[in-house]
């Protein structure tokens, strides 16, 4: 399974009541960029027959993609507006028209706020789970959900509410937005703090965490560099995220608040498109399938930031320490057989790093998994005191090692 890459998609199709050749071609543009689970633009049942989506689903399936479908009436405000019975009937009507192997799930909504909104989210999730059990509805939350007043969740903290939603409504997946990581050091601290909190909440509830990350200039947030694109992917994945949603993929007409997107307002593929293409496709070609087959257990940051502890002597029974001349994300995962893996990321956005892993070489073997395990090479660095004698990683680059006791 490839690592999921999606995007916020607001304005690509001007007349979605008719799907033509240009719309079909656009799916190839998404596929070439490395998007695996793109989101379609919003439609309304009162204006558009959902059946028009079927050719797009056919095309997506032929390209190896799945689609997230956004239908206004089936979001959480729709559940509140129509009430449970009518909402359930609408779900059945729509699903009869668009049931398809390439359908990933339906969009539930963005940044619900207030007790009524979160209650409606539960209603929408529960009914969709009951009527379309094989799908994965998707909702996007705010940053810093732990700080939301428990009154919005019926008097319990967010993490308890999320666990209850998973147990009682089949809640499976959520994302949240954070963009400060491309704006400076303070934003990076906030990024890791929220990533830690929300990955813990997701793990506790048994649901998947995705991140909405930045691919356009937005307010005070600048256009990401190519290193920052990869950095956003690898740091999130190493900390337990199971998918990335980019904000945003298309520039809007005359929208100075948003610019530098992968596709500009004239439909041209920008330099950002090709930067994002390289980062998404490289990630899935090298690490994506491997990491989707692993279960996240523990993350350290050297130096410590965002609440993540620093890795050092005594933190792991087999890995003694990791010396480096650049920051690092150091995570441990296990595969289905219980074999432990070390995931190492250069956590600098600008500086190449040299990483030396210290372990008992007579007792332990580290094998780097390249090309999603198609190539496996033993760790053979760090045999001298030379500063260059270690694993070299460029900014945001990842390495995955299988840990085996000899």
HUHUWO-V939361 format. One record per run of one state. SS is the DSSP state (H for helix, E for strand, - for the rest). FROM is the first residue (numbers start at 1). TO is the last residue. If there is no record, write none. Layout:
BEGIN
<<SS;FROM;TO> <SS;FROM;TO>>
END
This chain:
BEGIN
<<-;1;3> <E;4;7> <-;8;20> <H;21;33> <-;34;38> <E;39;39> <-;40;42> <E;43;43> <-;44;49> <H;50;62> <-;63;66> <E;67;69> <-;70;70> <E;71;71> <H;72;74> <-;75;75> <H;76;98> <-;99;102> <E;103;110> <-;111;114> <H;115;131> <-;132;137> <E;138;141> <-;142;144> <H;145;147> <-;148;149> <H;150;153> <-;154;157> <H;158;169> <-;170;172> <E;173;177> <-;178;179> <H;180;182> <-;183;184> <H;185;205> <-;206;207> <E;208;214> <-;215;216> <E;217;218> <-;219;220> <E;221;221> <-;222;225> <H;226;238> <-;239;242> <E;243;247> <-;248;249> <E;250;250> <-;251;257> <E;258;259> <-;260;262> <E;263;263> <-;264;268> <E;269;269> <-;270;270> <H;271;292> <-;293;293> <E;294;302> <-;303;318> <E;319;324> <-;325;327> <E;328;335> <-;336;339> <E;340;346> <-;347;352> <E;353;359> <-;360;363> <E;364;370> <-;371;374> <E;375;378> <-;379;390> <E;391;393> <-;394;397> <E;398;405> <-;406;406>>
END
